[in-house]
């Protein structure tokens, strides 16, 4: 009897094989021929990316472009736009002019977020600054704990960015462009270098929520892989409850049976990949295996019962309580286990009103944890090879918004420590009112170029071809800030 279903199945199989053959032939022979004519280095890059579907990703930058200074980065991301004028950039002239009209020479024709067509009045820094450490770094009094590690910090006071509202500014700070859908910096770094951990992701994200500012949302695309294979996207860990959703086994399924399931799925996916040659199938194989290994490694990571009491006290946490301090402790534990890129978001810095009270409250939420992370890494001999980055997506205006401050993109502050950074220095400056970066301006692309440099990567050479163009984290810009390198 004629079986139309069988005929259609055979026809589909022939189509799949035909498409797979054409894809392999075109992408293989054609690409190699074109590469030989246009860029011999593409042939060598092909060898670097040829790794088994299962197993650790070794990175495409092999060998490194130059000697690295850092092995990992912990990015303390202060979401919401911290005011540089109440934290790391003291402006006595702004204090003198408080309540007076902001000079039009600063603001005429300049982009302003919510203060458009409003009366622009200077607002003095709301907290005193103190000189800290042997280096005499000027830091706001709202950071008494960070003052203890001022000699480890390089404060950059001349950042500027391209976006004036939260979401595009987050996108720009994380991906080097305001266009959504591009790979995040953590994805770029793990793509370039791989990870030193076999049983944890190479890129881990944790978030904490404060109670003093507006909690602007953070989209998962800030740690996405974009057009890079999805194995490089960040994995969000939760410091309360299940660290990773859907990681545990369902009732009645033990680890042995789960292992059998993972092996079976791997076999089926590998057979499918032999036909379709789809990189996302390879990703699926590797991530199933990673999830299986994480079932054992994640509970060990979160069990802080082996931490001494004085360490817990230093971080100001009992562990796994969802606070920024707890996440800083987990970040150190992740760093010890070889995770390449660790990013901690603290959502509490959007202070359009009551900036004096709210910025002090938010600073208290992160001050102890950030200090403890620096001290803890240093006493373990890990600070020299761990780059710590601290900052938000933009700053705040010198002009008042009631008793708060508006978004500001032309001048703000960040600090870095460890990982090849010169300690105990300040770099760059804004003008006397804190409006614009005027001395050694640092663009976001410059920050990214410097971060990659510290890992032994030339930012102009870490590229990925997509839709006929070579893309990179720094797009077509970026200069390494050599004056801040140790």
C-alpha positions as CSV (number, residue, x, y, z in Angstrom):
1,X,0.0,0.0,0.0
2,X,1.2,3.5,-0.9
3,X,2.3,5.4,2.3
4,X,2.3,9.2,1.7
5,X,3.7,9.8,5.2
6,X,6.7,7.6,4.5
7,X,7.2,9.3,1.1
8,X,7.1,12.7,2.7
9,X,9.6,11.6,5.4
10,X,12.0,10.3,2.8
11,X,11.7,13.5,0.8
12,X,12.3,15.5,4.0
13,X,15.4,13.5,4.8
14,X,16.7,14.0,1.2
15,X,16.1,17.7,1.6
16,X,17.9,17.9,4.9
17,X,20.9,16.0,3.5
18,X,20.9,18.2,0.4
19,X,20.7,21.4,2.4
20,X,23.4,20.1,4.8
21,X,25.7,19.2,1.9
22,X,25.2,22.6,0.2
23,X,25.7,24.4,3.5
24,X,28.9,22.5,4.3
25,X,30.2,22.8,0.8
26,X,29.5,26.5,0.6
27,X,30.6,27.4,4.1
28,X,33.6,25.1,4.0
29,X,35.3,25.1,0.6
30,X,33.9,28.5,-0.5
31,X,34.9,30.2,2.8
32,X,38.3,28.7,2.7
33,X,38.9,29.8,-0.9
34,X,37.7,33.3,0.0
35,X,39.9,33.4,3.1
36,X,42.9,32.4,1.1
37,X,42.4,35.3,-1.2
38,X,41.5,38.0,1.3
39,X,42.9,37.2,4.7
40,X,45.3,34.4,5.6
41,X,44.6,34.9,9.3
42,X,41.1,33.6,8.9
43,X,42.5,30.2,8.1
44,X,44.4,30.2,11.3
45,X,41.3,31.4,13.2
46,X,39.4,28.5,11.9
47,X,41.8,26.1,13.6
48,X,41.4,28.1,16.9
49,X,37.6,27.7,16.9
50,X,37.5,24.0,16.0
51,X,36.7,22.4,19.4
52,X,34.6,19.5,20.3
53,X,30.9,20.1,20.9
54,X,31.4,18.8,24.4
55,X,34.2,20.0,26.7
56,X,35.5,23.4,27.8
57,X,35.8,26.2,25.3
58,X,39.5,27.2,25.0
59,X,39.0,30.7,23.5
60,X,39.9,32.0,20.1
61,X,42.7,34.2,21.1
62,X,45.5,31.6,21.1
63,X,48.2,32.7,21.7
64,X,47.4,35.9,23.5
65,X,48.4,39.0,21.8
66,X,50.6,40.1,24.7
67,X,51.3,39.1,28.3
68,X,48.1,39.4,30.4
69,X,47.9,41.1,33.7
70,X,44.5,39.8,34.8
71,X,42.8,36.4,34.8
72,X,39.3,37.4,35.7
73,X,37.1,40.4,36.2
74,X,34.5,41.3,38.9
75,X,32.4,44.1,37.6
76,X,30.4,45.9,40.4
77,X,27.7,47.5,38.3
78,X,25.9,50.4,40.1
79,X,22.7,50.5,38.1
80,X,20.7,53.8,38.0
81,X,23.4,56.4,37.4
82,X,25.3,57.2,40.7
83,X,26.0,60.9,41.3
84,X,29.7,61.5,40.8
85,X,29.2,64.8,42.8
86,X,28.3,62.9,46.0
87,X,30.7,60.0,45.6
88,X,34.1,60.5,43.9
89,X,34.3,64.0,42.3
90,X,34.2,66.8,44.8
91,X,33.5,70.3,43.3
92,X,34.0,73.2,45.7
93,X,33.1,75.7,43.0
94,X,29.7,74.0,42.6
95,X,29.3,74.4,46.4
96,X,30.0,78.1,46.1
97,X,27.4,78.5,43.4
98,X,24.6,76.4,45.0
99,X,21.3,78.0,44.3
100,X,22.6,80.2,41.6
101,X,21.6,79.8,37.9
102,X,23.7,77.3,36.0
103,X,25.9,79.3,33.5
104,X,24.4,78.9,30.1
105,X,27.8,78.5,28.6
106,X,27.8,75.0,30.0
107,X,24.3,73.9,29.0
108,X,23.3,75.7,25.8
109,X,22.6,73.3,23.0
110,X,23.6,70.3,25.2
111,X,21.4,67.2,25.7
112,X,19.5,67.2,29.0
113,X,17.2,64.4,30.0
114,X,14.2,65.6,32.2
115,X,15.4,69.2,32.8
116,X,14.6,70.4,29.3
117,X,13.1,73.9,29.4
118,X,13.4,73.9,33.2
119,X,15.2,76.6,35.3
120,X,18.7,75.2,35.7
121,X,20.0,75.9,39.2
122,X,23.3,74.7,40.7
123,X,23.1,72.1,43.5
124,X,26.0,71.8,45.9
125,X,27.6,68.5,46.7
126,X,25.5,67.1,49.5
127,X,28.2,65.4,51.5
128,X,31.7,66.4,52.5
129,X,34.8,64.7,51.0
130,X,37.8,63.4,52.9
131,X,41.3,62.6,51.8
132,X,41.9,58.9,52.3
133,X,45.0,56.7,52.6
134,X,48.6,57.5,51.9
135,X,47.6,58.4,48.4
136,X,45.2,61.1,49.6
137,X,42.4,60.1,47.3
138,X,39.4,62.3,47.7
139,X,36.3,60.2,48.5
140,X,33.0,61.1,49.9
141,X,32.4,60.6,53.6
142,X,29.4,58.3,52.7
143,X,32.0,55.6,51.9
144,X,33.9,55.0,55.3
145,X,34.8,51.4,54.4
146,X,36.0,52.1,50.8
147,X,38.2,54.8,52.4
148,X,40.2,52.0,54.0
149,X,41.2,50.6,50.6
150,X,41.7,54.0,48.8
151,X,45.3,53.1,48.2
152,X,44.2,50.1,46.0
153,X,41.9,52.2,43.8
154,X,42.4,54.0,40.6
155,X,39.6,56.6,40.4
156,X,38.7,57.8,36.9
157,X,36.8,61.1,37.0
158,X,36.5,61.8,33.3
159,X,34.1,59.1,31.9
160,X,31.6,60.1,29.3
161,X,29.1,58.0,27.3
162,X,26.7,58.3,24.3
163,X,23.4,57.7,25.9
164,X,21.4,59.8,28.4
165,X,18.6,57.4,29.3
166,X,18.9,54.3,31.4
167,X,18.2,51.4,29.0
168,X,20.4,52.6,26.1
169,X,23.1,53.7,28.5
170,X,23.1,50.2,30.1
171,X,23.2,48.7,26.7
172,X,26.1,50.9,25.7
173,X,28.1,50.3,28.9
174,X,27.6,46.5,28.5
175,X,28.0,46.0,24.8
176,X,29.8,49.0,23.4
177,X,26.9,50.2,21.4
178,X,23.3,51.5,22.0
179,X,22.0,49.0,19.4
180,X,20.2,46.1,21.2
181,X,21.2,42.6,20.4
182,X,25.0,42.9,20.4
183,X,27.2,40.6,22.5
184,X,27.9,41.8,26.0
185,X,31.5,42.4,27.3
186,X,31.3,39.2,29.4
187,X,30.3,37.2,26.3
188,X,33.2,38.7,24.3
189,X,35.7,37.9,27.0
190,X,34.6,34.3,27.4
191,X,34.5,33.9,23.6
192,X,38.1,35.2,23.4
193,X,39.6,33.4,26.4
194,X,37.3,30.6,27.5
195,X,37.0,29.8,31.2
196,X,39.2,28.2,33.8
197,X,36.2,26.4,35.4
198,X,35.0,23.0,34.3
199,X,31.8,22.9,36.4
200,X,30.6,26.5,36.4
201,X,29.8,28.9,33.6
202,X,32.5,31.3,32.4
203,X,30.2,34.3,32.8
204,X,28.0,34.7,35.9
205,X,25.6,37.5,36.8
206,X,24.0,38.3,40.2
207,X,21.7,41.1,41.1
208,X,20.7,42.9,44.4
209,X,18.0,45.4,45.0
210,X,18.3,48.4,47.4
211,X,15.6,50.4,49.0
212,X,16.5,54.1,48.5
213,X,16.4,54.9,44.8
214,X,14.1,54.1,41.9
215,X,14.9,50.4,40.9
216,X,15.3,50.8,37.2
217,X,14.8,47.4,35.4
218,X,17.8,45.5,34.1
219,X,17.2,43.5,30.9
220,X,18.8,40.1,30.4
221,X,20.2,41.3,27.1
222,X,22.8,43.2,29.1
223,X,24.6,39.9,29.6
224,X,23.4,38.2,26.4
225,X,25.7,36.7,23.7
226,X,24.1,38.5,20.9
227,X,25.2,37.1,17.6
228,X,28.0,35.0,19.3
229,X,27.0,31.4,20.0
230,X,24.7,31.3,23.0
231,X,27.2,29.3,25.1
232,X,28.9,32.6,25.9
233,X,25.9,34.4,27.4
234,X,25.9,35.2,31.1
235,X,24.1,32.8,33.5
236,X,22.1,34.6,36.2
237,X,22.6,33.2,39.7
238,X,20.2,34.0,42.5
239,X,21.6,34.4,46.0
240,X,18.3,33.4,47.6
241,X,16.5,30.1,47.0
242,X,17.5,28.1,43.9
243,X,20.6,29.7,42.5
244,X,19.8,28.6,39.0
245,X,16.3,28.0,37.9
246,X,15.4,24.5,36.7
247,X,18.8,23.1,37.6
248,X,17.6,20.6,40.2
249,X,16.3,17.1,39.3
250,X,12.5,16.5,39.4
251,X,11.1,14.2,42.1
252,X,12.1,10.6,41.7
253,X,15.0,11.3,39.4
254,X,18.4,10.7,41.0
255,X,21.8,11.8,39.7
256,X,22.6,8.5,37.9
257,X,19.3,8.6,36.0
258,X,19.8,12.2,35.2
259,X,23.3,11.4,33.8
260,X,21.8,8.7,31.6
261,X,19.3,11.3,30.2
262,X,22.1,13.8,29.6
263,X,24.1,11.2,27.7
264,X,21.1,10.2,25.6
265,X,20.3,13.8,24.7
266,X,24.0,14.4,23.9
267,X,23.9,11.4,21.5
268,X,20.8,12.5,19.7
269,X,22.0,16.1,19.4
270,X,25.4,15.0,18.1
271,X,23.7,12.8,15.4
272,X,21.5,15.8,14.5
273,X,24.6,18.1,14.3
274,X,26.4,15.7,11.9
275,X,23.5,16.4,9.5
276,X,22.7,20.0,10.1
277,X,26.1,21.4,11.2
278,X,24.4,24.0,13.5
279,X,26.6,25.7,16.1
280,X,23.6,26.1,18.4
281,X,23.3,22.3,18.6
282,X,26.9,22.1,19.8
283,X,26.0,24.8,22.4
284,X,23.0,22.7,23.5
285,X,25.3,19.6,24.0
286,X,27.9,21.6,26.0
287,X,25.3,23.4,28.1
288,X,23.4,20.2,29.0
289,X,26.7,18.8,30.3
290,X,27.5,22.0,32.1
291,X,24.1,22.0,33.8
292,X,24.7,18.4,35.0
293,X,28.0,19.3,36.5
294,X,26.5,22.4,38.1
295,X,24.1,20.3,40.0
296,X,27.0,19.4,42.2
297,X,29.1,22.5,42.0
298,X,26.5,25.2,42.7
299,X,25.3,23.9,46.1
300,X,29.0,23.7,47.1
301,X,29.4,27.3,45.9
302,X,26.5,28.6,48.0
303,X,27.4,26.6,51.1
304,X,29.4,29.3,53.0
305,X,29.6,27.3,56.2
306,X,33.3,26.9,55.5
307,X,33.9,30.6,55.7
308,X,35.4,31.9,58.9
309,X,33.4,34.2,61.1
310,X,35.7,37.2,60.6
311,X,35.2,36.9,56.8
312,X,31.4,36.9,57.2
313,X,31.6,39.9,59.4
314,X,33.9,41.7,57.0
315,X,31.3,41.3,54.2
316,X,28.5,42.1,56.6
317,X,26.4,39.1,55.7
318,X,25.5,35.6,56.9
319,X,25.5,34.4,53.3
320,X,22.8,33.8,50.6
321,X,20.6,36.7,51.9
322,X,20.3,38.5,48.5
323,X,22.3,41.5,49.6
324,X,25.2,43.1,47.7
325,X,27.6,42.0,50.4
326,X,26.5,38.4,50.1
327,X,26.9,38.6,46.3
328,X,30.5,40.0,46.8
329,X,31.3,37.0,48.9
330,X,29.9,34.7,46.3
331,X,31.9,36.6,43.6
332,X,35.1,35.8,45.5
333,X,34.1,32.2,45.7
334,X,33.3,32.2,42.0
335,X,36.7,33.7,41.2
336,X,38.4,31.0,43.2
337,X,36.7,28.4,41.1
338,X,37.9,29.9,37.8
339,X,34.9,31.9,36.5
340,X,36.2,34.4,34.0
341,X,33.6,37.2,34.2
342,X,31.5,38.0,37.3
343,X,29.1,40.8,37.2
344,X,27.2,42.1,40.2
345,X,24.3,44.6,39.6
346,X,23.0,46.7,42.5
347,X,19.8,48.5,41.5
348,X,19.3,51.5,43.7
349,X,21.2,54.5,42.3
350,X,18.5,56.5,40.4
351,X,18.1,59.5,42.6
352,X,15.9,62.1,40.9
353,X,14.8,63.3,44.4
354,X,16.2,63.4,47.9
355,X,19.7,62.8,46.7
356,X,21.3,63.7,50.0
357,X,19.5,61.0,52.0
358,X,19.1,58.4,49.3
359,X,22.7,58.5,48.0
360,X,23.9,58.0,51.5
361,X,21.6,55.1,52.1
362,X,22.5,53.4,48.8
363,X,26.2,53.9,49.5
364,X,25.8,52.1,52.8
365,X,24.3,49.1,50.9
366,X,27.5,48.6,48.8
367,X,30.3,50.2,50.8
368,X,31.2,47.3,53.1
369,X,30.9,44.6,50.5
370,X,33.1,46.3,47.9
371,X,35.7,47.0,50.6
372,X,35.6,43.4,51.8
373,X,36.0,42.1,48.3
374,X,39.2,44.1,47.8
375,X,40.7,43.1,51.2
376,X,39.7,39.5,50.8
377,X,41.2,39.1,47.4
378,X,44.4,40.8,48.5
379,X,44.9,38.6,51.5
380,X,44.4,35.5,49.4
381,X,47.0,36.7,46.8
382,X,44.3,37.1,44.1
383,X,43.9,40.8,43.7
384,X,46.9,41.2,41.4
385,X,45.2,38.9,38.9
386,X,41.6,40.0,39.4
387,X,40.4,43.2,37.8
388,X,37.7,45.0,39.8
389,X,35.5,47.6,38.0
390,X,33.0,49.7,39.9
391,X,30.6,52.2,38.3
392,X,27.2,52.8,36.7
393,X,25.9,53.7,33.2
394,X,26.2,57.5,33.6
395,X,26.4,60.3,36.2
396,X,24.1,63.0,37.5
397,X,23.7,66.7,36.7
398,X,25.3,69.6,38.6
399,X,21.9,71.2,38.2
400,X,19.1,70.5,40.7
401,X,16.0,68.5,39.9
402,X,14.1,69.6,43.0
403,X,16.3,68.1,45.7
404,X,17.7,65.5,43.4
405,X,19.7,65.3,40.2
406,X,18.9,64.3,36.6
407,X,20.7,61.9,34.2
408,X,24.1,63.1,32.9
409,X,26.3,61.6,30.2
410,X,29.2,64.1,29.7
411,X,31.1,63.5,32.9
412,X,31.0,60.9,35.6
413,X,33.3,58.7,37.8
414,X,34.3,55.0,38.1
415,X,37.1,53.2,39.9
416,X,39.2,50.2,39.1
417,X,41.5,48.0,41.3
418,X,43.8,45.0,41.0
419,X,44.5,43.2,37.7
420,X,47.3,45.4,36.4
421,X,45.8,48.8,37.4
422,X,48.0,51.4,39.1
423,X,46.8,51.7,42.7
424,X,46.2,54.9,44.6
425,X,45.8,57.3,41.7
426,X,43.2,59.6,40.2
427,X,42.9,60.0,36.5
428,X,41.2,62.7,34.4
429,X,38.9,65.4,35.6
430,X,35.6,67.2,34.9
431,X,35.3,71.0,34.8
432,X,35.0,73.0,38.0
433,X,31.2,72.4,38.1
434,X,31.4,68.7,37.3
435,X,29.5,69.1,34.0
436,X,31.9,67.8,31.3
437,X,35.0,65.7,31.2
438,X,37.8,68.1,30.2
439,X,41.1,66.4,31.3
440,X,42.0,63.0,29.8
441,X,38.4,62.2,28.8
442,X,37.7,58.4,28.9
443,X,35.0,57.1,26.6
444,X,33.2,53.8,27.3
445,X,35.0,52.3,24.3
446,X,38.3,53.3,25.9
447,X,37.3,51.5,29.1
448,X,36.5,48.3,27.2
449,X,39.7,48.5,25.2
450,X,41.7,48.8,28.4
451,X,39.9,45.9,30.1
452,X,40.7,43.6,27.1
453,X,44.3,44.8,27.1
454,X,44.7,43.7,30.7
455,X,43.7,40.2,29.6
456,X,46.3,40.1,26.9
457,X,43.9,41.0,24.1
458,X,44.3,43.6,21.4
459,X,40.7,45.0,21.2
460,X,41.0,45.6,17.4
461,X,41.8,41.9,16.8
462,X,39.0,40.2,18.8
463,X,36.4,40.2,16.1
464,X,33.5,38.1,14.9
465,X,32.1,38.2,11.4
466,X,28.3,38.7,11.2
467,X,26.1,39.7,8.3
468,X,29.2,40.4,6.2
469,X,31.0,42.6,8.7
470,X,33.6,42.1,11.3
471,X,32.3,43.3,14.7
472,X,34.2,43.9,17.9
473,X,33.3,45.1,21.5
474,X,34.8,48.5,20.8
475,X,33.1,48.9,17.4
476,X,35.4,51.3,15.4
477,X,36.8,53.3,18.4
478,X,38.6,52.8,21.7
479,X,42.1,53.6,23.0
480,X,43.9,51.8,25.8
481,X,44.3,54.1,28.8
482,X,48.0,53.4,29.3
483,X,48.5,55.9,32.1
484,X,46.4,53.8,34.6
485,X,48.3,50.6,33.9
486,X,50.7,49.4,36.6
